[in-house]
């Protein structure tokens, strides 16, 4: 029964992805009414397979739906839009996971990760920060798993307990901060994909330049703190040369170049949003990459076998992440339409607040909400409809995107409930709370202040 359920979930997610692609590319519009129904079937199956913390998200989604039916005459349209958001998130996750699957079995990627983890202390943090962003693009959360295992293996080879402890902490923080610093600009990040989809008149191409600046500030502050507060050791560590050269990173550089050239070219040639382009180009790159990996072992049949394994086994194994992300999108989208009338009834109106306060609030509210377990997807989709329009704020729409993605990155560094802090904590042998509030406490506060200044500067001077 479980095997049948897994196969069904995998096939339905692929079908949903195909429907989302059709919607983004403006083809076969007649297929779209099936999308909300397929999402309901997937969630119904996953409900019996996930732990209670994930079931709670489904329960909240059901309560919101019941409340909408009882209080809003347009409940069908609102619930449908919520299911559309859930379908979009599930499809984006399905597409991105194809690249993670093939990258995790690539010897070239393993060698690149080993090379970065083996850098000498003087340049290890910077190498892991820059290289970690590249890994984050290709593997998403898988980058933390791969690099986390490599850096802990490297650190555990150190016999001195004091050196080993400091090395693990510094290396794990480097890869975590590399991951979150990629969120504001990567076309493959949920931060960009969700934010540009809920803020009108924005796109990835418009968010790229300011997103790179946000990324530079996040990475630069992390490097500065690591350099300034370098631990003073009571013993002198023994240095060892890294395995490989910088040429080891060439295959990854080529792969990223192909990815970005493809995204930029299709974005320039078509009117399709970058999320629709990514949903097509990433699986295509993954299939070609699989084919190359198995070039000497019957590549066609091996690739087909791996695709079948991905769809029927690997993809359903992400059931917990899928349930959380899809339901967070639904709760935020549908819940905002439930709570907006309540806020209006109280007389609370954001349009009377100074625009600079609203923009700074967006930087802080997402990481603060993360402290009580609210996923960034939920927070952003919940508050986006409540934000005054860019015209009312007197800023360009992309300024709102810069503020939201900045807050999203801070949540990834500080929230004890995000996958980033949970994974780093597991590798470091400490709690996610300690990672978010102790290891990254000062980092988050400093970045929050600097990014608040950057957001206001961008909004009013650029």
N, C-alpha and C positions, 0 to 999 in steps of 0.2 A: 504493500500500500504506500509506504514511504517513498519507494523508488518511483512509483507511478506519479505520486504527487510532485516529486522533484522534476521529473521529465515534463510534466504538465506546466509547472511554473517556468521552467527554462524556455519552453516553446512559446508560452504566452508572452513572456518578456520580450522575446525576439519579435513576436507579432506586434506588440505595442511599440517597439522601437521602429519597426517598418512603418507603422501608421504615423508616428511622430515625424519621421523623415518625410513622408508624403505630405504632411501638413506644412512642414517648414519649406519644402520645395514647391508647394502649390500644385501637387498632382493628386489624382484620384481622391478628390474631396468627398466623394460618395462613401468612402470607407470610414470617415471620422466618427459617425455615431456609434461604431463598435468599440471605440477606445475606452470610454468610461466603464462600459460593461466588462471589458477584459480586465481593467484595473480592479474592479470589485471581485472578480473571480480569483485573481492573484492574491489579493489581500485576504480573502476568505480562506484560501488554502494555507497561506503563511501564518494565519492566526493560530493554527493548531500546531505550528512547528517552532515558534519563537518563545523566548522566555517571557516572564511576566512583565518585566520592565518595557518590553516592546508591545505586549498586549495592551498595556495601559495607553499607549498612543492610539491604538485602534479604538479603544473604549472612549477616549476623549473625542476622537473624530465622529464616533456614533452619537455621542451626546450633543455635539455641535449640530450635527445633521438633524436630530430630533428637535432641537430648539429652533432651528431655521424653519422646519416644517410648521411649527406651532406659531411662529411670530412673523414670518416674512412671506409675502405672497409670491415672491420670485425665488422661492427656495429651490426649485428645480434647476434654474439657471445658475444659481450660486454653487450648489453641490456639483453640478456638471463642471463648472470652472475649477472647482477644487480637485475633482478627479482628473481634469486635463493637466493641472499642475503636477499631480502625482504621476501621471503617465509620462510627462516630460522629464521628470527627475529619474524615473525608472529607466527610461530610454537612454538618457545621458549616462547614467551609471553603467548600463549594459554595454554601451559603445566603448566607454573608457576602460572597462575591465578587460576587454579583449587585448588591449595593449599591455596591461599589467600582466596578464596571463603569459603572453609570449616573452615579455621582458624578463620575467622571473626565471625562465629556463634558458636564458641566453648566456653562454660562456663569456661573451664580450662584456656584457653588463656586470657579471660577477667579477671579472678582472678589473674593470673600471672602479667598482666599489672597493675592492681590496686595495687598489692603488691609492685611492683617496684616504682610506682609513689608515694606511701606513705612512702618511706624510709626517715629517718631523714636526715637533711642537710649534716651531716658529711660524709655520705656514699651514698647519693642520686645520685650524678653525676656518681660515679663509678658503682653503681648498674644499672642505666639507660644505661650507656655505654656498659657494658657487656651484660645485658639483652636485650638491644636494638639491638645488633648484632644478637642474637638468633631470635628476632622478625623479623629482616630484612631478614633473611634466609627464614622464613616461609611465610611472608606476602608481601615481597618486599616493594613497596611504601605504601601498606596497613598498614605497621608497623608504618609509620609516622602518618597516619590517626587515627589508634587505640590509640597509645600511646599519640599522640598529644591531642586527646579529653580527655583522662584520666588525663594527667598531668595538663591541663587547668582546668578541673573540680576540681582537687585536690587543685590547686593554688587559684581558685576563692572562695574556702571555707574559705580562710584567710580574715578576716575582715579588716586588716590594708592594706591600699593602697600601701605603700612603700614596705612592705614585699611581697605583692602579685606581684608587678611589677618585682622585682628581681627574685622571685621564678619562674615566668613564663619564663623569659628570660633564666635563667640557666637550667631549665628542658628541654625547647625546644631545646636549643643548644646541650644538652647532647644526646637527641635522634637523632638529625640530624647528629651529628658527629659520633654517633654509626653506623648510616646507611652508611655513606660514608666510614667509616673505615672497613666495611665488604666487600666493592666492590673489593679490590685487591685480595681477597683469596676465596670468596664464589663461589662454583660451580654453584650457581643459579643466579649469577649476570651477567648482560649484559657486564660489563667491562671485565670479564674473558672470557666469551663465545665468544664475538666478537674478542677480541685481539688475543686469541690463534687460532682463525680461519683464521686470516689474516697474522699472523707471522708464517712462515714455521718452522717446526721441534720443535714446542712447544706443551705443553699440560697442563691441569690443575694440574696434579700430580707434574710436574716440577715447576709450578708456586706457589704451595701451601706454601712451606716453606718461600721463600722470600716474598710472599704475606702476610703471617702472620706477618712478621717483619714490613712490610709497615703499616699494620693495627695497630700493637703495637705502632709505632711512631705516627700515626694519633690520636689514642685514648689517648696515654700518653701525648702528647702535649696539647690536649684539656683539660684533667684532670688537668695538671699543671697550665694552664692559669686560669682555674676556681678556683683552690686553691690559687694561688698567688694573684689574683685580686678579692678575695672574697669581696663583698660589705660590707661596714661598716654601720650598721643600727643604726638609732637613737632610736629605741625601741627594746626591747627584745622579740623575737618571742616565742609563746607558742608551745612546742613540743607535738606531739601526736604519739602514737605507731602505726606502720604499721599494716594493716589488713592482718593477715595470717603469715605464717612462710616461711622459705626458701624451705620447702617441697612443697609449692605451685608451685614452678618452676619444680618439678619433671616430670609432664606430658610432658612439653616442652622439657626437657632434654632427655626423652625417645624417643620422636618423632625425635629429631635431631640425636640421636644415630642410630635409624633405618634408617634415610635418609643417613647418612654418611657411615654406614656399607654397605648399599646397593650399594651406588655409588662406594665406594672403592673396594668392592668385585667384582662387574661387570666389573669395570675398569681393575682389575687384571686378570680376567678370559677371557675377550674378547679384541679385538683390536678396539672396538668402542670408539669414542671420548666421552668425558664426557657429551657434550651437547646432544648427542644421548641417553646416559644412563639416563640423567635427564629428557628428554622428555618422557621417558617410566615410570621411577620409580616414579616421582612426581605425575602424575595423578593416578597411582595405589595406592599410599599412601593416596591420597585424597579420593578415593572411599572407601577404607577400613575405613578411619577415619569417613566418612559420615555414614557408616554402624554402626560403634560403637556409634556414637552420637545418632542414632535413634534405638538403640538396643531394646528398650521397646515400640516402636510404629511402628510395621510392617516395619522392617528395609529395606527389599528388595524393596518394592513398594515406600517407602519414598525416598530411595537413588536414585532410577530410576527417580522419579519425580524431585528431586533436580538436577540431571544431565541434564535432559531435560530443566529445568529452566536456568541452567548455559549456555548451548549451545545456546538456542533460545532467551534468554533475557539478561543475565548478560554479556556474552562475547561480544555481539554487542554493549553494552553500553560503552565499552572501545574504541569506534570508533575514538575518537580524539587521544588517545595515540597510537593506532594501526597505524593510518595514519601517524602520525609523525615519529614513530620508523621505520616502513617499508620503507617509502619514504626517510628517512635519510640514511638508508642502501643502497637503490638503488642509490641515488644521489652520495654518497661517492664512491661506487664501479664503477659506470659508469662514473662519473665525473672525477675520477682520470685518466682514460684512455683518456679523452678529454683534460685534462690540462697538462698531462705529456709531450706530444709532444710540447706544447707551451713553457714549461719551458726549454726543450732541445733546442728549437730554440733560446732562449735568451742566451744560453751558461751557464745557471745555473746548477751546478752539485754538489750534496751533497757529493759525494764520495771524493771530495778534502778537505772537512772540517774535522777537528779533530773529532774522534769518540766521545770523551767525551762531546764536544759541542753539537753534535747531540742528545746524550742521555739526557743531561740536557734540551735541547730545547723541547724534547718530554714531559718533566714534566711540562713545562710552557705553551706551545702552546695551549694545550687543555683548561685549565682554561681561558686563554686570549681570545681564540675564543669564549668561553662561554659568555663572556661579550657582544658580539654582536649578541647573539642568536643562535650560532651554536651548535647543539646537539653533545655530545661526539661521538655518533655512526657515525654521518656524518663526523666529523673531523678525527676519526681514520680510517674509511674505505677510506677516501679521501687521507690521507697522507701515509698510510701503503705501497702502491706500490712505493712511492717515496723514501722510506727509503732504504739506501744501505743494502745489505745483512749482516748478522751477521759476516760472514767470512771477508767481506771487512772492517767491523768495528773493527775486531779483538776481538770480544766478543762472549759469548754464546748467542744463540737466546733468551733464557729466560730473559736475561738482558734487551732486548728491551721491553718485556712484562712487566717487573717490572717498567720501565720508563713510559710506556703508562698508565698502571693501576693507577700509582701514580698521574699522571696528571688528569685522569678521576675522581679520588676521590676529588681532589682539585676543579675541575669544579663543582662537586655536592655540595660542600660547599659554593662556591662563585658566581656562575653564577645566575643572577636574572631571568633567563629563564628556569631553571631546575625545575622539580616537587618538589624536596626537598626544595628549598628556597621558592617556591610559597606556599607550604603547611605550612611550618613553619611560614611564614609571615601571612597567613590567621589565624592561631591559635594565633599568637602574636598580631594581630590587627595592623600590620605594613606592609610596602611594601616589596616585595621580594628583591628589590635593597638594602634596608636598612639591611635586613638579610645578604645578600651576601657581601656587601662592608663595612658595619659598624660592625654588630655583629661578622662577620667572617673575617673581613679584616686582622687584625693582625694575626689571626689563620692561614689564608691561606698563608700569606707571610712567617711566621715562618716555617710552614710545608713545603712550597715550597723549602726553603733553606735547611732544614734538609733532605728532601727526595732527593734533588739533590745530596747531599753528600752521602746518602745511595745508590742511584742508581750507582754512580761512584765506590763506595766501593765494591758493589756486583759485578759489571761488571769486575773489575780488580783484586780483591783479592779472590773471591770465584770461 
